[in-house]
Amino acid sequence: MKRLFWLGVGVAAGVYASRRATAAAQSLTPAGIGANIADGLRELGAGLGAFGAEVRAGMSEREQELTQLVERRTGEHVPTYSEALAENRPAPGARAPGAGA
């Protein structure tokens, strides 16, 4: 009975080692390396996208805080960045300032 147990443990360890070796060999092939690089770039892109979204949300929140502070202290309406851009947008068909004749 003892020998059968150790035989089973040996077979299980052999199967495990064989699968690990096959996976390691696959990861060292050009296709495996390409897949690892692609996964890494995909993760990096997702992380950068999330970081950008956090920065934009923080900027928007801070802009609102500063706008409220200035409006409270001055009593004047302060246009937001998007409102200021909309005010300065030229009408369709209008020439840009400084455009030649």
NORSULKA-V610027 format. One record per residue. N is the residue number from 0. PHI is phi in degrees with one decimal (NA if undefined). OMEGA is omega in radians with two decimals (999 if undefined). NEAR is the number of other C-alpha atoms within 8 Angstrom. Layout:
{{N;PHI;OMEGA;NEAR} {N;PHI;OMEGA;NEAR}}
This chain:
{{0;NA;-3.14;4} {1;-63.0;-3.12;5} {2;-67.2;3.11;6} {3;-64.2;3.09;7} {4;-60.4;-3.11;8} {5;-68.3;3.05;8} {6;-64.8;3.11;8} {7;-63.3;3.11;8} {8;-62.6;3.13;8} {9;-64.8;3.12;8} {10;-64.6;3.14;8} {11;-62.3;3.12;8} {12;-64.4;3.12;8} {13;-65.3;3.11;8} {14;-63.5;3.13;8} {15;-61.5;-3.13;8} {16;-64.5;3.14;8} {17;-64.5;3.13;8} {18;-66.7;3.10;8} {19;-64.3;3.13;8} {20;-66.1;3.11;8} {21;-63.8;3.12;8} {22;-65.1;3.12;8} {23;-65.4;3.12;8} {24;-65.4;3.12;8} {25;-65.1;-3.11;9} {26;-71.8;3.12;11} {27;-94.9;3.08;8} {28;-79.9;3.11;8} {29;-56.5;3.12;7} {30;-66.4;3.13;8} {31;-66.5;3.11;10} {32;-65.3;3.10;10} {33;-60.9;3.12;8} {34;-65.5;3.11;8} {35;-64.6;3.12;9} {36;-65.4;3.13;8} {37;-61.6;3.11;8} {38;-62.8;3.13;8} {39;-63.9;3.12;8} {40;-66.7;3.11;8} {41;-64.0;3.10;8} {42;-64.7;3.13;8} {43;-62.2;3.12;8} {44;-62.0;3.12;8} {45;-65.2;3.12;8} {46;-65.0;3.11;8} {47;-65.8;3.10;8} {48;-62.9;3.13;8} {49;-66.6;3.11;8} {50;-62.0;3.12;8} {51;-61.0;3.12;8} {52;-64.5;3.11;8} {53;-64.5;3.14;8} {54;-64.2;3.13;8} {55;-62.2;3.13;8} {56;-64.7;3.11;8} {57;-64.8;3.11;8} {58;-63.2;-3.13;8} {59;-63.6;3.13;8} {60;-63.2;-3.14;8} {61;-66.7;3.10;8} {62;-61.4;3.12;9} {63;-64.6;3.13;8} {64;-61.9;-3.13;8} {65;-66.4;3.12;8} {66;-62.7;3.13;10} {67;-63.6;3.13;8} {68;-63.6;-3.14;8} {69;-65.5;3.14;11} {70;-64.4;3.13;11} {71;-66.2;-3.08;8} {72;-78.2;-3.08;6} {73;-100.5;-3.09;6} {74;79.7;-3.14;7} {75;-102.4;3.06;7} {76;-78.7;3.10;5} {77;-109.3;-3.14;7} {78;-68.7;3.06;7} {79;-75.0;-3.12;8} {80;-58.9;-3.13;6} {81;-66.8;3.08;7} {82;-65.6;3.13;8} {83;-64.9;3.10;9} {84;-64.6;-3.13;8} {85;-65.6;3.13;7} {86;-68.2;-3.06;6} {87;-92.4;3.13;6} {88;-73.6;-3.14;6} {89;-69.3;3.11;7} {90;-66.4;3.12;5} {91;-60.2;3.13;4} {92;87.9;-3.14;4} {93;-80.7;3.11;6} {94;-81.2;3.09;6} {95;-71.6;3.12;6} {96;-59.8;3.11;4} {97;83.0;3.14;4} {98;-75.1;-3.11;6} {99;-68.8;-3.10;3} {100;-81.3;999;2}}
